[in-house]
Every structure is written in structure tokens, then in C-alpha cells.
């Protein structure tokens, strides 16, 4: 299968020199690591959110693909550093710098250094739909309107 080409613009001279370009860490990795493109260490105080530059912009242009920014599990579990909006969406028409809103949900300050991996960038297919207003659904499902926890814990 041929991989889609995503044009990438370097917006900061640190990218490709002091800070590596985003890459997949392993052959089976779903996301590319995005890195903090900052000139000096940045301290995130407890319960603080900061917008972190990545120094790159992408041009997806294909309306059937979107980018998703996802938190790095190690930062979230070990340090309480997650994305401020939990998941970031990069629409196919956006061509500005990718910025990452990091939130420190822990009780301790956390320092982000130049080049630190701060989140993952995934590319996923998109299906745009048309909503059809109905008074009743054509077919009932087994779950129906069963909501949160309707199948129990065990």
C-alpha cells in the first residue's frame, strides 16, 4: 500500500538540526512523536495549561484524512501531563503551525525541555455523512437506548 504524502513545512530553524523531524518510533507505531520547539525550558505549574509550539505545519489537503493529536501515555500516567482538550483535531484544510495545548493535571510542576516529545500525531480516514431526520429508526439494535453501564461490570 502506498502511503499518502503529507507536505510538511519547517517553521523554526531548530527543526531538523537541534530538534528531529517527527517520525514513527517503530515499524508498528500508529503515531509520530511531535516535539516541543521552544528556546528555553518551560515549567508547567500544577493545573496549568500552556500552548507548546512544534515548529512545523502540515498540509493534508485530502478531505478523507485528518490528523489527530493524542497524549503520550508515559507523560499522562507518570507525570499527569495530558492534552488540554484531551484530543486535538487537525482538519485537512488547516495549514498553520501545529501547537499542542499541554495541561498539568498533577500536583507537581513539570519542566518541558527543547525537543521533548510532547504528543503523538496520527492520521486517520474520515467519512463525512448526511444526517437524515426520522421520528423512529428503521431497525432496532440489541442495545437500543441502553446507556452508561447498562451491561454491568462483570
N, C-alpha and C positions, 0 to 999 in steps of 0.2 A: 504494500500500500504506500502510495506517495504521501509524504507529509505536506500539509499546507505550508506555504511560505508566509511568514508574518514580518512585514517590513518593520525594522527597529531603528529608531533614531537615538543617537547618543547625545544627551543634552548637557553633560558635565564631563570635563576632561579627566576626571578621576576614573570614569568607567573605561575598562579595558586596560588601564595602567595600574593604579592602586586598588581598584575595585574590579573584580572579574565580571564579565557579562553573565547574565542569567543562563544557567544550564541545568540539565537534568543530572542529578547526582548519581543515578544508576540507570541501567537499561530499562528497568521496570518502574521507574519513578513516574508518577502521574503529573507532578507539578515541578516547575522550575523555581529555584530559590531566588527571590528578589532581595537585594542587599541595601542597607542604609547608605545613601550617598550624602554624607554630612562631613563638614570640615573639622568638627571637634566633637568630643563625646557629649552626649545628650542624656541628662538624667530625667527619668520618668518618676515623679513622686507617686506615692500611693493614691489610687483613684484618679490619676491624671491621664488625659488623652493628649497626644501630640501627633501632628501630621509629619511623616517622615518622607523625604524625597528619595527616589530611586535613581534619578539621573537618566532615565530612559523614557521614551514614548514609543508606542506601537501603533501600527495601522492595520487592523484586522480586515476592514472593508467588506468582508463576506458576511451578509446578514444571517447566514446559517451557523455562524460561530460566535461565541462570546468568550471573554476572559473572566475568570473568577479568581479573586484574591482570597486565599484561605489562610487561617492562622497556622503557625508551625506548632506541632503538638508538644515538643520539648519546651518551648517558651511558655506555652499555656499551662502545662501540667507542673513544670518545675519552678516557674517564676511568676505565673499569673499574668503574663503578657499576651494579650489577645487583640484581635481587631476591634476597634471601637464600634463598628457596625456589624460585627460578627462575620459577615461575608461581604466582599466587595465585588461589584459587577462592573466589567469593562465592556461597554456596548461596542458593536462593530464600527460605529461611526465616530467614536472618541479617538482623538489623536494627540491629546495633551500628555503631559508628564504623568506617569503612574506615581501616585502618592499613597502612602499607607498610613491609615489612622490607627496608631497603637494605643491601647488602653492598659494601664497597670491596675489590675483589679486586686493586687496583693496589698499587704500592709507594709511592705518594704520598698524602698526606692530601688530602681533598676537602671543601670547605665547601658546605653546603646553606643557602640563604637563604630567608626567609619568601616564600612564593609561587612558589618554583621548581617547575617541572614535574618530578615525580619518577617517574611511571609512567603507563601507559595503562590505561583501563578499557574493556573490550569486553563486549558482551552477545551470547551465543551460545545457539542452541537445544540442548536436552537431550533425549536419548532414554533412558529407563530400560528396562532389559532384564531378562529372567528367564534365569538360567543353567540349562541342561539338561545333566546329566551323561551322557556317552556313552563307550563304550570305543573307538569308531572314528568318524571324521567321515563323514557321508553322502556327501560329494563331495570329491575331491582337487583341490587348486588346482595351477596350474603351478609356483608357488614351493614349495609344500609346507612342509617344515621347514627350507628354506634360510635360514640365519641371517645374521649381520652380515657384510657384504661379499661375499655369495655371488655377486653379478653382476660383481664386479671393479671396477676404477677406470675403465677406458676403456670 
